[in-house]
């Protein structure tokens, strides 16, 4: 980079220095050593006087869309690229707090930003990337689409040119995710085989005439899974599917071929121009470099904003276990426009639950998966600890003291923010190892996947082989989360798999197809002594290589879910809960939450292996089940879910299910059924205080 013409010393005096080496910085002022008041000034034995030097003046690096990377980062000569600002930060962060101040505007990233240990604060200093006062800068991985022309007047379809080869899974129109062209089909019109799908209803034989069949996708939504698989070719009545994604979608639970929901499960054919029939849908032809869109009645294609995502992720924050990223903050930024592409290939998306999926070829695959492995099998249990996780748009691993404050996560093609997830879910190849991460007063909306996923699902996630791998002290507070999981519908809005001391505090969560807040993983199999349900003959989990019967607890403990407002969730799947819990969690507290308008669904759900959980002073309205415990009575007298307390909750609807008995040491104490709108004063106070807290001045 060429040197700037500006004078660094003058800029430092104004608090806006960029790029100087430590030698050019003025010396710190000579502050005399602090001494206590006169009554304590005697130099008695054992008294140590410590110098109270203030930190040097923070350094500000300015970025603007109108800047230049030939500038010096001052307010009058700002930089234009975030990567050049990173270079500047690394020259300053050993001696100063550094603020990268980003002006109003749109910043299109050519590649995901990568933050390593060198980019965080050094020697106790802090690096902040923040919006300039009054600004709302956008960090985008997308490209605008313009030049729309009417392509088919009869069908009301418009088209525009896009770069050849670009084939995203999402399109963002007027700030929202537009669905791809798709049709819903009755499951009874098809039969399922290990090679693919057989058309048994002649009304659907037209599928064989579709062009570009390898880009045709089949989606199935069941009791709790949302599975995706790609077509290879269609030969008459045979829809031959791409492998290994199809085969992986046939095994486990709630599978493509045998959903727990039976014929009520959803089946969709997606991504063909012939399916472009409804307003608001789109289709891309990457070979021709064309994008097609059928506008809704109120949309004007000459005015509407259409963004085509180019990047699969926006930002990776990861050091190493020995040298983590430290003291890094992001304030007032908007993260937008990504599309995760793995499901568009042979792997598809063999969803297992909430962002975890089965991938790859594997030994021991059952000879007849539909017959023998649609409700679990030994071969499937051998793969349980090898599930992958969806990479988030913003990834944090091997990091401590990272803050997201008043940020916006929107128009992203997967889970928005991943904290301490599997290594396979991180572009850096480093996973887990996240501690003291704060996500506060931010907004998560219009997302293809969930909002926040904390923790991994591999053995190192629950029993770390190094203490530095543990995920701990994650605080998610006062965030607004709504309209998420719009493409990957099985993903919880907020998920914590394995973490110590996670706090989910006073968030507002709404408008989700699946759960609002999920805590825990593993179905009890990794807890001390294991799970009796997984010792049974049909599962045989502990008979599989690498599946250990642990004698020590997982790191999941002391989870706090307090003061949240969760409503209008569970809009697609019968299974799961507004607030859902799995496995042992000593010290867990779910309290003072207000859950409402989960029509026909479950409010509080303690699933397999839940232990040591206290549910206290929650207020629940307009639900089908106010409290569900999966006590697995089918394996009685064996015990799995036990030692839980439900105390002093109020509900105006729904029933309680599961075994709340002394034998299981599950206590149901002083819970009160209340007539509609007749909440007692204490319940009304909890309702009023739930959700986003007022800012403290």
N, C-alpha and C positions, 0 to 999 in steps of 0.2 A: 504494500500500500504506500502511495506517495505521501510525503509529509505535508501536513497542513500549513497554510500561511498564517494561521491564527497564532497568537502568543499564549502558550500553555500557562504561564504564570498568571497572566491576567484572568484567564478563564477559571483558574483555581480559586482566585479571590472571589469570583462570582458564584462559586459552588457548581461549576459546570465543566470540570476538566475531563478530558478523554485522552487516553493513550500514553501519558508520560511515564517514564520509568520512575522507580522509587527515588533515583538520584535527583530528579527535577522537582520533587515535591518540597515545599518549604518545611522547615523543621517544626515539630510540635512545640507549642508555647511552653515556656519554662514555668510550670506550676509548682509552687513550693509544696513540700510534703504536708499532708493533712495532720493536724494535731487536735486532740480533743479539747473541750473547754478547759479554762484555767484550773478548775477544781481537779482535773484529771491529768494535768501536764507533768506531774512528777514522773521522772524516769525510774519507776519502780522496776524491780526485777520481774522478768517475764512479759513486760509490755512491749509489743512490737508496733512501730509506727509504719503504716503502709501508705505509699504515695498514691494519691487519688487523681491520676491523670485522666482527663476526659478523652474519649476517642477522637481521632482527627475528624475534621469536617467531612461528611459524606460526599462522595463524588457522584455527579450526575452525568450520564451519557444520554444524549438526545437522539431520537430516531424519528424520522418523518418520511411520508411518501414523497415529499418534495425535496428530500435531502440528497446527499451524494456520499458515496463511500470514499471520496477524496476529502470530505470534511473532517473535522476534528471531534465531532460529537457534542459540540457546544450548542446552546439554544439557537445561535445565529448561523451555525454551520453544522446542522445535524447530519447523522448518517442516514442511509436509506435501507440497509439490510440488517437483519437480526444476526446473521452470522458474523458480520464485521463488528457488531457490538460485542459479541462473545469474545473476540480477539482482544478488544479493549478491556473487557472485564478481567480477563486473565492477567493483565498487566497491573491491575489495581487492587484486586481483592485480597491480597496478602496484608495490605496496610490500611485499608479503608473499607467501611461500608460502601457499597456501590449501588446506585439506582439507575437502571436503564429505563428512561422515561419515553414512552411511546405515544406519539401524537395521533390525533384522529386520522382514520384512514383504513384502507384495506391492504394487507400485506400478504401477497401470494407466495407461499413457500415453494421453492423448487424441489425440495426434499425435506423429509422430517428433520426437525431440530434434534440434535443429540447433545445432552448435558452430561458431562462426566464430573468426577471429583474436582477437576481443575476449574469448573464453572461455578461451584458453590462458594460460600464464604470460607475464607481461610483464617486460621489463628483467631477464631471467635468473632470474625466480622460476618456481615450478612450481605447477600446479593439479592436485589429486588428488581423484578421486571414488572413495570406497572404502567397503567394508563396515565397520560398527562392529565392535569386537572381539567375536569369537564369533558375529557375525551373518552371514546368507546372504540378503541382499535380492534380490528378483526384480523386474526391469523387464519388464513384460508389455505386449504389444499385443493381448491377447485378452480374451474375456469368458467366464465360466463358464456352462455350460448346465445347468439343473436342471429339476425338475418333470417327470421322465420318466414316461410312461404306456405301458402295453402297447397297441400299435396293431393288431397282427395276431398273435393267439395261435398260429395255425396255422404261421406262418412264423417266429415268435419275434422279431418286429420291434417296437421301442419307438420312441416319438416324443416330441419336446419342442418347445416354442415358441421361436422365435428372431426377431430383428427382421426385418421384411420387407425384401427387397432384398439381404440379406447372402448372398453366394454364394462362399465360400472354396474353395480347392483342397485345403486340408489341414484335418484335425481331429485334435486331440491328446487321446488317451484314456489315462488312467493314465500320463501322461508319455511316451507313444510316438505315432508317427504311425499313425493308422488308415487303411488303404487305402480309396479310394472304391469303390463298387459297380462291378464290372467283370466281363467275361467274355473269355476268350481264344478267338480264332477261328483256324481254319486259313487260311493265305494262299491255298491252292488253291481256296477257296470264293468268291474274289472276283477281279475284274479291275480294273486301275487305268487311269484316264484323266485328262486334264488338268482335267476338270470335277469329277471325284470318283471314286467306287468303284461298280462294277457287281456286283450279287449274281448269281453264276452257280450257286450251290448252293441249291436251293429250301428247304433246311432253315433257311436264314438269312433267309427272306422275312419272318419275324415282326418284323424290325427296322422295317419300314414301319409297323407298328401302334403303335410306341412314342410316348408323349406327349412334348411339350416337346422336339422334336427339335433345336432350335438349341442346346440345352445338352448334346447328346450329343457325346462326344469320341472320336476314334480315335487310338490310340497305336501306334507301330511301333518296335521295338527291333531293331537290326541288328548289324553287325559291330563298330561303335563309336559309333553314334548312337542317341539316344532322341528320337523325333520325335512331336509332338503337333499335331493339327489338329481343327477344330470342324466339325460337320455344320451345313449350312444347312437342308436338308429332305430327305425321302426320298419319292421318287415311284416306287412299284412296285419295280423292280429297281435304280433309280438313286439312289445316296446322293450327293446334290449337296453339295459341301463349300464352306465359307466361304473367301473370298479376301481378301487375297493369301496367307494362310498355307498353303493347300493347294499352290498353284503353287510357292511357295518351298521346300516340302518335296519337290518332285519333281526338283530340280536339285542337282548337286554330286556327292558320293560317298556311297555307302551310303544311298541315298534311300528314300523311302516305297515307291515302286513297284518299285524294283530294288535290293534289299539285296545287299551283297556276300555275305551268308550264305544267299541264296536263300530257299527255302521253310522253312529252319530259323529264320529271323528271326521275332520275336514280333509278333503283331497282336492288339490289344485294343480292345474297345468299352467305353467307360467312362461312368459318370454317368447311370444310369437306375434308377428304383426297381425296375424288373423284374429288374435284375441283382443286387439285394440278396439274396444267397443264402447267403453264407458268414459265419460268425461273425467279428466284428471289423470288418466293413465298414459304410459309412454312405452316406447320400444326403441332400442338402439340396434343399428346394423353396423358393426365395427368394420366389416370388410368393405362396405361402400362408403363409410364415413358419414352416415346419416343418423339423425335422431328424429324420431316421430313422436308427436304429442297430440292428444285429443283434449282440447281445453274444455273446462267446465263452462256452463252457460254464462257465468259472470266474468270470465277471464278474457282479457284482450292481449293477444300474442304480440302486439306491437309495443306493449308497455310492461308486460310481466317479466319479473326477474327469474331466470332459469340458470342454475349452477350445476355443472357437470363435475363431479369429484375426480381428481387425478391421483391423489395420494391415498395409501392404505392406512397411514397413521400420521399424526402431526408432530408428536414430541416423545422422545425417550429420555428419561432421567435415570441414570444408573451409574454408580461407581463400581466398586468391588467390595467384597466382604471385609477386606483389610483396609480399604480406603473408600468409604462411602461418600456420596454427595452429601454435603452439609449446608444448612443455613441458606436455603434458596426459596424465594417467595415470588408468587405471581399474583398480581392484583389488578382487577378491573379489565381483564382481557377477555376477548371472545374467541373461542376455538371452534372452527367450522370446516365442513366439507371434506369428508373422507368416505372411502368405500372399501371394505375388506373383501378380497376377491377369492379366497380359497374355496368357498362353497360353489363357485362357478366352474370348478374343474372336477376331475375324477374323484376327489375326496368327498365332494358334497359337504353336508353338515349333518353328521350322525349325532344329533343332540342327545345327551343323557339327562342333564338337568342344568338349567340356569347358567349357560355359557360354557359348559364342559361338553366335550364331544370325543367320540372314538374315531381314530384315524389310522390309516396304513394297513398293510397286510400283516397277518399274525398267525403264528403256528397254533395248531389245535382247533382251527375254526370248525364248527360242527358241520357234519355231512348234510343234515337237513335242518337248517337254521329256523325255518318257520315252524316246523313241528316240534323241535327239541329245545329251542332257545328263545321263544317269544315271551317266556316268563322266567328269564334267567337260566343259567346253566353253568357248569363248572368252567367251561372255556371262557365264558363271559366274565366270570369272577376272576379269572387269571389276568384279565386286562383292566380291571377296575382301577388299579393304582397307576395306570399308564394313560389315563384320559388326558387330553389336552384342554387348554382354555383358549377362548377367543381373545386375540390381542386387542387391547383397548386403543382408542385414538390417542390418548395421553397415558404414558406408561411410567410408573415409578417403582424402582427396585434398588436394593443396595443403597439406601438413602435415609437420612435422618434430618429432622427439623426442616421439612418442606411444607410450605403453606400455599394453599389456593384460597384467595380471599376476594369475594365479590366478582368472581369470574363468571363467564357464561359458556356453557357447553351445549352446542346446538348444531343441528344438521350434520350429524356424524353417523357413519355407516356401520357402527358396532357399539359395544360398550364404550361409554365416554371416557371414564377415568379408571385405570387399573392400578391398584396399589399392592405391591408384594405378591404378584401372581406368579404362576409357573415360569421357568426360563423359556419354555416354548411360546409363551404369550408376550415375550419381550424382544424387541428388535435387537437389543444389546446382547441377547443370549444369557443374561444374568437375571435371575428371578428372586422372589422372596426378599428378606432382609430389609424391610421397611419399618421404620419406627418414628414416633413423634411426628406423624403426618397430620396436618390440620386442613380440613376442607370446610369452609364456612361462608355463609351468606352468599352462596353462589346459586346459579340457576341452571338446571338441566332440563332441556325440552327438545321436542322434535328429534328424537334419537331412534336409530334403527335397532339398537340394543339397549341394555340397561344403563343406568346412570353411573353407578360406582360398584366395582367388584374388588373386594379386599381379600388377600390371601390366595394360596394355591391349593392344589388337590393331590399332589404327589406326596410320598412318604416324608420328604424333607419339609413339607409344609406343616405336618402335624407332629412329627418327631425330628426336629432339625439335627442333622449330623454335625453342624457347627452352630454354636449359640448365636453367631451373627446372622444366621439365616432366619431367625424368628421374626415374625410380624407382630408388632406390639404398639400400644398407645396410639391408636388411630382415632381421631376425633372428627366426626361428621356432624356438623351443627348448623342449624338455621338455614338450611338450603331449601329451595323450592324445586321439586321434581315432579314433572307432569308430561304426559304424552311421550312416553318412552317405550322401548321394546316393540316398535312398530313393524319391524321386519323379522327379528328373532324373538317371537312372541313369548317363548318360554323363559325369558330371562327376568329375574327379579329386578325391581328398580334399584334397590340397595342390597348388596350381598356381602356378608362376611363369612368366609369359610373357616379358616383357622387363624386366630389372633388372640393375643392376651390384652385384656383391658381396652377393648374397642368400645367407643362411646358413640351412640347414634342418638343425637340430642336435638329435640325441638325442630325437626324438619317437617315440611308439608309435602306429602306424597300422594299423587292422584293420577287418574286416567292411565291405567296400565292393564295390559291383557292378563298378566300373571300377578305375582305377589308384590306387595309393597316393600317390606323389609324382611330379609331372610338372614338367619344367623346359624352357623354350624354346618358341618359336612360329615360324611363318613357313615351315617346311619348306625353309629355306635360300634362299628367293627374295629376301630382303632383305639377305643377306650380300654382302660385296664381290665383284663380278663376277657375282652372281646364281647361279641354279641351272640347270645344263644340262637338267635334267628339265622345266623350265618354259619352255624355248625350243622344245620340240617342237611339231609341228603341231597335235596334239589339244588342247594347253593354250594355247599362244600367249599366256602371261601378259604378257610384256613388250610385246605389241602393243596392249594395252588402255590407254586414256587414264588417266593418273595412276599407272600401275604402273611405277615407276622401276627402272632397273638401277643400283644404288648402287655407288659406288667406295669408300665408307667403311663401317666396321663398325657394327653395331647396338650398343646399350648393353648387350646381354647379354654378360656376362663375369664371370669369377671366382666362379661359383656354387659353393657348398660344400654337399654333401649327406653328412653324416657322422654315424655313430653311431646311426642310426635303426633301429627294429625294425618291419618291415613284414610283415604276415602276414594270411592269410585275405582277400586282396583278389582282384580279377579274378573275382568270383563270377557275373558275368552275361555279359560280352563277351569274345570270343576275342582281339580286338586290344588293343594297349597292353601296358604292363608294370607290375610292382610299383613299379619306379623307371624312369621313362621320360624320354628327352631328345630335343630337336629343335634343329637349326640350330647355327651356330658359337657357341662359348662359350669364348673363350680363358681359360685358367687354371682351367677347371672341374675339380672334384674330387668324385668319388663314392666314398667310402671308409668302411671299418669298419662297414658296415651289415649287419644280420642279416635276411635275407629267407627266409621259410619258409611252408609250407602254401599254396602257390599252385598247386593241383593242376591239371596240364595246361597251365598258363599260363606266361607269360614273366616272369622275374625282373628282369633288366637289359636295357633296350631302348634302343639308340641308333637313332633314326629318321632321316628324311630330313635331309640336310645337317649332321648332327652332326659337329663338328670340335673338336679340341683338348681332348677330354674324357679324363681319367684315371679309370679304374675300378680301385681298389686295395684289397686286403685285405677284400673283402666275403665273407660266409659265406652260402651259399645251400643250402636244403634242401627237398626234396619239391616240385619244380617240373617243368614239361614242357620248358622251354628256359631254361638258366641265363644265356645271353648271346645276344642277337639284335642284329645290325647290319643295318639296311636300306641296304645298299651299292648298291642300284639297279643290279644287274648287267645288267638288260635294256637299259641305255643305254651299256654299255661299248663302247669304251674311255673314254668320258667318265667323270669322277669327281665324286662329290658328297660322300659321307660318308668322310672320311679324317683322318689325323693324330690317331688315337685310340689310347690304350694301355689294355689290360687286363692288369694285373700282379698276381700273387700272390693271386688269389682262390681260395677253396675251395668246392667244390660236391659234393653227394652224389647228384645226379640231374640229368636234363635234358641237352640237347645244346647245342652252340654253332652259330649260324647266321650267314650273311653272310661277306663276303670280308675276311679278316684277312691281307692280303698286303703285301709291300714296295711293290708298285705303288701301292697306296692309302696306304701308310705307316701302316697299322693294325697294331699289334703285340699279339700274344697271348703273354705271357711268364710262365712259372712259375706257371700256373694248375693247380690240383691237384684231381683227382677223388678223393674220400675215401669209404671204405665207410661205410655208415650207422652213426651214433653213434661213429665212430672219429676224431673231430676231433683234430688235433694241438693242443698246448697253446696256441699262438698264436691259432688259430681259436677255441678254447674261451674264451680271454680276451676276444676280440671279442664273442662271443655274450653273455658275462656282463656286459660293459660297455655293450651296446647298449640302446636305449630310454631311459627316464627316469633321469636321474642322481640320486644321493642329494643331498639339500640340504646345502650347506656351512654350517657353524655359524661 
